[in-house]
Amino acid sequence: MSTESATGSEYLDLTGAPVSVGFLAMEYYGIMFNRTYAISATKTMVCGAKAFGSVGSPRSALGMYKWRDPRNFIGRKTQDKYRGVNLESPEFLAVDKDNFQIYCAGIAGIAFSPKKKMSMGGIPHSGTITLRFAGQKAREFILLGDQDGVEIEAKLRAVCPNAK
């Protein structure tokens, strides 16, 4: 297994279609719940495919090592569920009620922060990507495993050039 940070669509392209950038991230929702998404950007939108629900801390040193690679978070069954589905289609949203599609035109800002989240405990993560919308609403995505947040931010900005 490589010790380099994983980035790009080579490991998180669940649908089999080309994407500009792909990454794995967890988002908090409710008071104590979270969802994990394989997030991909096409030429016009950012799409999140629910990969699984809550994430728990690894129980061993081997588990910690394995979790540094984001590819290890997504199982074959999840990959098969999304294979061949168009990210920009209504079918994509129908695969899972928690999937999302955000048009780049609606994204006002994109920011990466390398700061670690204390609430993540022993779960390996690489900081956060925040998408800000008009009206100051935002969604924060915690990058699971070793991912290059600077590169992900740059690629998202290239897809969504109006975001500051």
N, C-alpha and C positions, 0 to 999 in steps of 0.2 A: 504494500500500500504506500502511495506517495505521501510525503510529508509536506508537499507544496499545497498552498491554498487552492481549492477548487473554485473555478468560476466559469461562467458562460453556459451556453445551452448544451454542451456536450454531455452533461449528466442529468439535467432536469427537464429535458424536452420530453414531457410525458406523452404528447400527442403525436409525435413523429414528424411535426412540421417545423420548418426553420423559425427560430426566434432571434431577436436581437440580443437578448440577455435572459438568463435563467438563474434563479437562486432559490434556496430553501430557507424559509423563515417561519417563526412562530409569532402569533399575535395574541395578546391577552384579550379576553372578552368577559363580560360579567365581572364578578368580584374575584373569583378564584379559578376561572377556567381559561383554557387556551386552545388554539387551533394551529395546526401546522400546514403551511401551504408551499407548494412548488409554484413560484411566481415567475411568469414569463412575460416579456414585452414583445409585442408585434410592432408593426410600423405605425399603428394608430392607438393602441391601448395596452394597459397593464392588466394581466389576467392572473387570478389566483386559483389554483386547483387544490382543493383540500386533500392533503396527503394522509393525514391522520389527526387525532385529537390531542389530548394532553401528553406532555413529555415528562418523563421522570428521570431522576438522576441515575447515571450508570452505577451499578453495584460493585464493579471491580475495576482494576487497572486496565484489564483487557477491554472492558466495556467503554472506558474513558477513551482509550486509543481508537477503538472502532468508531466512536461517535465524533471524532475529529473530522472524519470524512463525511460530508453531507449526503453523499450517495447512499450511505448505509442507513439513512433514515427512511428511505422509500422502498417498500416491498414490491415484489413482482406483481401481486394482485392489484395494487394501486396503479402501477404502470400499465397493466393490461386494461384497466377500466377506462383510461384516458386515451389509449393508443388510437390514432386516426381521427380523433375529435377535433374539429376546427375551434381554436381558442376564441374566435370572434363570433361564434354562432350561438343561437339560443340552446342548441343541444349541449354545449359546454356547461351552461348554467344548470341544465337539467340533470347532469351526471351527479351533482351533489348540491343540496340547497345552500351550502355555505360557500360555494364557488363565487367568485366575483369578476367583473369586468369594469375597468375604469378607463374612460377615454382620456388620452393624453391632454386633450384640450381643457379638461377639467382639473388638471393638476397644476397648482400654482407654485409649488416648491418641492424640491427633493433634497434631502440632506442625509449624509452618513455621519454617524458618531461612533468612534471606536470604544467609547466608555462601556465598561462591562455593567450588566444589570445585576445588582445584588440579589434580586429575587430569583435569579436563575440557579443559585446554589452551585452544584458541581456539574451542571450541564454545560459542555463546551459551546461557546458562542463567540462571535467576532464583532459584536457591536450591534448597532441598529441602523435601519434605513427608514426614514420618515417621509411619507408623502403628505403634503399639505394641500388643502383645497381652499377655494374661495370661502370667506367667512371664518377663516382660521381653524376649521375642522381639520383633523389630521388622523392618519393611521400610522402606527409605529410597528415595524416588523423587525424582530430579533433574528439576526443571522445565525443559524445553527451550524455548529462545527466550525472548521477553518475555511472561511471564505474571504475574498478580497473585496471589502466594502468600498474602498476607493474606486476600484475598477467597476463595480456594480453601479455605484452612483454615477460615474462618468457615462456608462452605457445607457442608463436610464435617462440621463439628461440629453443624450444624443437622440433618443427616441422621442422625448418630450421636450423639445427645444424652448417652449414658452415657460417652462418651470424654472424658477430662480433658486 
